[in-house]
């Protein structure tokens, strides 16, 4: 009997067409994202799952699927998966690191520039017909914050954090960094998290969401940030206290923020960050280029094919299951 694999979304890339050589493939065709109830139903009797970061793979779901032998996620972060539950069953979890580094770094820097220079706010001003001869120009017309020559604090000096630092070098920025495990990188000054927040004109977040980093930038740490600083988050929403951040932005203590990720996604319409003109928001598009998303899908399928062939996944979150 052929093995069965469920895929929770239509995937780009070339490798997805190879998956059916190794198993029976069922792909969720919508409408919309798959619900938790539908996911459990579709996974009944399946050997494997290829999922997205929008799919919650919790302990109860894993326990309800005795035939499931592997999960492959088209994502780098795996905070949507109960890794311990999979490991307890000896089930490998695949992810897609590496291929989205430069693309996500581009997004972080784009948000930094857009927030600092009020690009979205100015765009809306023009589109709404507010740019008239009476207010065509003034010395303080949409003045923003210089990025060149500023101090950038990078929270999480992994591959993406280092890629952002390389871009900052081109802008003549001083770069500080804090990492949970101290890491020395030429041209970057390693400091404590508190010192980074006190000194940085711009703070960019690049840590994974774990029990240790959830709420890392709480109200107390946001209060430590340099007055007039800009916060950029392309990591995960749960790292930041959104209420505290909104309060600091509304009061003018922080000048702006660029936010690609939220604690609740899709973001609720009443999230206080959405009502602020000095916040640039995006719907979790850090890795969203045609090339990068295709590469991510290919890696996710490669992980699934390896599992189906009884081989180790090339990109496994919990490799201890193989021993």
C-alpha positions, 0 to 999 in steps of 0.5 A, a space after each residue: 500500500 502506498 504511503 499517504 502525505 497531506 500538504 496543507 497548501 499548494 506549493 511553488 517550486 519544482 520538487 512538489 511534482 516529484 513527491 507523488 513518485 513516493 506516495 499518494 499526495 493530497 493537497 488542500 485546495 481551500 477555500 482559505 487556510 485549512 482549519 484545525 478541524 479539517 486538518 485533523 480530518 485530512 490527516 487521518 491515516 496519513 504517514 506524513 504532513 507538509 505544512 506551513 507556519 499557519 498550521 498549528 501542530 500541537 500535542 493533541 493533534 499529534 496524539 490523535 494521529 498514530 500513523 503519522 511518522 513525520 512533519 515537514 514545515 515550509 518555514 524556518 521557525 517552528 514555534 507552530 509545532 510542538 517539537 517535544 511531542 514529535 520527538 517523544 514519538 521519534 518523529 522527525 520535523 523538517 524545516 527550511 533554513 538558509 534559503 531565506 536569509 538574504 530575502 528576509 534581511 532585505 525586508 528588515 532593511 526595507 521596513 527600517 528605511 520606510 519607517 525612518 523616512 515615513 514613506 508609507 505615511 507620505 504615500 497616503 498623504 499624496 494618494 488622499 489628495 492632500 498634497 496641494 499648492 498650499 502645503 507643497 513644501 516646508 522645511 519640516 515637511 515629512 521630516 524623518 530620521 537619518 539611517 546613514 550613520 546611525 547605530 543599529 542594534 541587532 537582537 539575534 546574531 544568526 544568519 539573518 542578523 548578520 545579513 542585516 549587519 552587512 547591509 548596515 555597513 553600506 550605510 555607515 552604521 555602527 552595529 551592536 548585537 546581542 545573542 543568547 549565546 555570545 557570538 563574535 563577528 568582525 565589525 559588530 560590537 557584542 553587548 548586553 541586551 540592555 546596553 543595546 537598547 540604550 544605545 541603538 537608534 534602530 533595533 532589529 529583531 532576529 531571534 526565534 520565538 521560544 519560551 526564553 524569547 517570548 515577551 523578550 521586549 516587554 514594557 520594561 525593556 521597551 522603556 529602556 530604548 533610546 528616545 526616538 528609536 525605531 523598532 523593526 520586527 521580522 522575527 515573530 510577533 510574540 517576542 514583543 509586547 505589542 501594547 507596550 510598543 503601541 504606547 511608546 509609539 503613540 506617546 512619541 517616545 519611540 519615533 517609528 516601527 516596522 512590523 512584519 509579524 504579529 502575536 496573532 496572525 492574521 492581525 486583529 483589526 483592533 490591534 493598537 499598532 494599526 491605528 498609528 501613523 508612525 508604524 509600517 506594517 506588512 502581513 508576514 512577507 519577510 521571505 516573500 519573493 518568487 525565488 525564495 518561496 520556491 526554494 523553501 517549498 523545494 526544501 520542504 519537499 526534499 525533507 518529506 521525500 527523505 523521510 518517505 525513503 527512510 533516510 534522514 531529513 537534510 534539514 531536521 529540527 530534532 535530529 536526535 530522533 535518528 539516534 
